[in-house]
């Protein structure tokens, strides 16, 4: 099982920690199941960059960055070396801790 610590760049949002996250869920799925809003205009199929997050620290097994994901990260707002698409960060078998920062999404329209 995994523990994911979510921090938010958007003002007024408090950090949240989600424990007992099961393998085979993406970080996006974990967030949505726990009422953490992360935009995902394409529905979580790696066809946009609205679910862009920063993986600050990872002591866990998550799916590696694919070429396709990297192409969409290049289109995200303020990409960094730690950028990932939360829909593509699949929790693999195992356990660990992941620290995620969600960029300010207040200017993103749609869902």
C-alpha positions as a Markdown table, in Angstrom:
| # | Residue | x | y | z |
|---|---|---|---|---|
| 1 | Unk | 0.0 | 0.0 | 0.0 |
| 2 | Unk | 1.1 | 3.6 | -0.7 |
| 3 | Unk | 0.9 | 6.9 | 1.1 |
| 4 | Unk | 0.6 | 10.0 | -1.1 |
| 5 | Unk | 1.1 | 13.5 | 0.3 |
| 6 | Unk | -0.6 | 16.2 | -1.8 |
| 7 | Unk | 0.5 | 19.8 | -1.6 |
| 8 | Unk | -1.1 | 22.6 | -3.7 |
| 9 | Unk | 0.3 | 25.7 | -5.2 |
| 10 | Unk | -3.2 | 27.2 | -5.4 |
| 11 | Unk | -3.8 | 29.6 | -2.5 |
| 12 | Unk | -6.3 | 28.4 | 0.2 |
| 13 | Unk | -5.8 | 24.6 | -0.4 |
| 14 | Unk | -4.4 | 22.7 | 2.5 |
| 15 | Unk | -2.1 | 19.8 | 2.1 |
| 16 | Unk | -3.7 | 16.3 | 2.2 |
| 17 | Unk | -2.3 | 12.9 | 2.9 |
| 18 | Unk | -4.0 | 9.8 | 1.5 |
| 19 | Unk | -3.0 | 6.5 | 3.1 |
| 20 | Unk | -3.6 | 2.9 | 2.0 |
| 21 | Unk | -3.6 | 3.6 | -1.7 |
| 22 | Unk | -3.8 | 0.4 | -3.7 |
| 23 | Unk | -1.6 | -0.6 | -6.6 |
| 24 | Unk | -3.0 | -0.3 | -10.1 |
| 25 | Unk | -4.5 | 3.1 | -9.5 |
| 26 | Unk | -2.9 | 6.2 | -11.0 |
| 27 | Unk | -2.2 | 9.3 | -8.9 |
| 28 | Unk | -5.1 | 10.9 | -10.7 |
| 29 | Unk | -7.5 | 8.1 | -9.7 |
| 30 | Unk | -6.3 | 8.3 | -6.1 |
| 31 | Unk | -6.9 | 12.0 | -6.0 |
| 32 | Unk | -10.4 | 11.8 | -7.5 |
| 33 | Unk | -11.5 | 8.9 | -5.2 |
| 34 | Unk | -10.5 | 11.1 | -2.3 |
| 35 | Unk | -12.2 | 14.3 | -3.5 |
| 36 | Unk | -9.0 | 16.0 | -4.5 |
| 37 | Unk | -9.7 | 18.0 | -7.6 |
| 38 | Unk | -7.1 | 17.6 | -10.4 |
| 39 | Unk | -8.3 | 18.7 | -13.9 |
| 40 | Unk | -8.3 | 15.9 | -16.5 |
| 41 | Unk | -9.9 | 17.3 | -19.6 |
| 42 | Unk | -9.1 | 14.2 | -21.7 |
| 43 | Unk | -10.5 | 11.8 | -19.1 |
| 44 | Unk | -7.1 | 10.5 | -18.0 |
| 45 | Unk | -5.9 | 8.9 | -21.3 |
| 46 | Unk | -2.7 | 10.9 | -21.9 |
| 47 | Unk | -4.2 | 13.1 | -24.5 |
| 48 | Unk | -3.7 | 16.5 | -22.8 |
| 49 | Unk | -1.7 | 18.1 | -20.0 |
| 50 | Unk | -4.3 | 19.3 | -17.6 |
| 51 | Unk | -3.5 | 16.7 | -15.0 |
| 52 | Unk | 0.1 | 17.8 | -14.8 |
| 53 | Unk | 1.7 | 17.5 | -11.3 |
| 54 | Unk | 5.2 | 17.7 | -9.8 |
| 55 | Unk | 6.5 | 14.5 | -8.2 |
| 56 | Unk | 8.7 | 16.0 | -5.5 |
| 57 | Unk | 9.8 | 12.8 | -3.9 |
| 58 | Unk | 9.1 | 9.1 | -4.6 |
| 59 | Unk | 10.0 | 6.2 | -2.5 |
| 60 | Unk | 7.7 | 3.9 | -4.4 |
| 61 | Unk | 7.2 | 2.0 | -7.7 |
| 62 | Unk | 5.3 | 4.1 | -10.3 |
| 63 | Unk | 5.1 | 3.7 | -14.0 |
| 64 | Unk | 8.1 | 5.2 | -15.8 |
| 65 | Unk | 7.8 | 8.3 | -18.0 |
| 66 | Unk | 6.8 | 7.3 | -21.6 |
| 67 | Unk | 7.7 | 9.2 | -24.8 |
| 68 | Unk | 4.0 | 10.1 | -25.3 |
| 69 | Unk | 3.7 | 11.5 | -21.7 |
| 70 | Unk | 6.9 | 13.5 | -22.2 |
| 71 | Unk | 5.4 | 15.1 | -25.4 |
| 72 | Unk | 2.4 | 16.2 | -23.4 |
| 73 | Unk | 4.4 | 17.5 | -20.5 |
| 74 | Unk | 6.2 | 19.8 | -22.9 |
| 75 | Unk | 2.8 | 21.5 | -23.4 |
| 76 | Unk | 2.0 | 21.8 | -19.7 |
| 77 | Unk | 2.1 | 25.1 | -17.8 |
| 78 | Unk | 5.5 | 25.6 | -16.1 |
| 79 | Unk | 6.9 | 22.2 | -16.7 |
| 80 | Unk | 9.9 | 21.1 | -14.6 |
| 81 | Unk | 12.2 | 18.1 | -14.5 |
| 82 | Unk | 9.9 | 16.6 | -11.8 |
| 83 | Unk | 6.7 | 17.1 | -14.0 |
| 84 | Unk | 4.5 | 14.1 | -14.7 |
| 85 | Unk | 0.9 | 13.6 | -15.8 |
| 86 | Unk | -1.0 | 12.2 | -12.9 |
| 87 | Unk | -3.1 | 10.0 | -15.1 |
| 88 | Unk | 0.1 | 8.2 | -16.2 |
| 89 | Unk | 1.7 | 7.7 | -12.7 |
| 90 | Unk | 0.3 | 4.2 | -12.1 |
| 91 | Unk | 1.1 | 2.7 | -8.7 |
| 92 | Unk | 2.8 | -0.6 | -9.4 |
| 93 | Unk | 2.9 | -3.6 | -7.0 |
| 94 | Unk | 4.7 | -2.6 | -3.8 |
| 95 | Unk | 4.4 | 0.1 | -1.3 |
| 96 | Unk | 6.0 | 3.4 | -0.4 |
| 97 | Unk | 5.5 | 7.2 | -0.1 |
| 98 | Unk | 5.0 | 9.8 | -2.9 |
| 99 | Unk | 5.1 | 13.6 | -2.5 |
| 100 | Unk | 3.1 | 15.4 | -5.1 |
| 101 | Unk | 2.6 | 19.1 | -5.7 |
| 102 | Unk | -0.4 | 20.1 | -7.8 |
| 103 | Unk | 0.2 | 23.3 | -9.7 |
| 104 | Unk | -2.3 | 26.1 | -9.5 |
| 105 | Unk | -5.2 | 25.0 | -11.7 |
| 106 | Unk | -7.4 | 28.0 | -11.2 |
| 107 | Unk | -6.8 | 29.2 | -14.8 |
| 108 | Unk | -7.7 | 25.8 | -16.4 |
| 109 | Unk | -11.2 | 25.6 | -17.9 |
| 110 | Unk | -13.2 | 22.5 | -18.6 |
| 111 | Unk | -13.0 | 19.1 | -17.0 |
